[in-house]
């Protein structure tokens, strides 16, 4: 029996170092939805300290902040994406979708 072939494309963006990829993208999507880095990390079964490190490393590599954070208090804390982060996330998602669509077409032409 012949096995069916599949493929996978993973996009990582680099400056001098790895700047942005599927992990930080997923984390930022969760922050958008949950309005909290801690809640986003928890939803991904990730330690808050790891999420914070991922965000800080990406910010350093990109050269701009990704989150506006508010420390807890009477009304609790929270986080929202900066304008730059929102633009980066939308651009990344769009690029990945276009690349996937082209990859699907090329894969079908080449292997099927």
Secondary structure, DSSP 8 states (H G I E B T S, - for coil): ------------EESSSEEE-HHHHHHHHHHHHHS-HHHHHHHTT--HHHHHHHHHHHHHHHTS--EEEE--STT--EEEE-HHHHHHHHHHHHHHHHHHHHHHHHHHHHH-
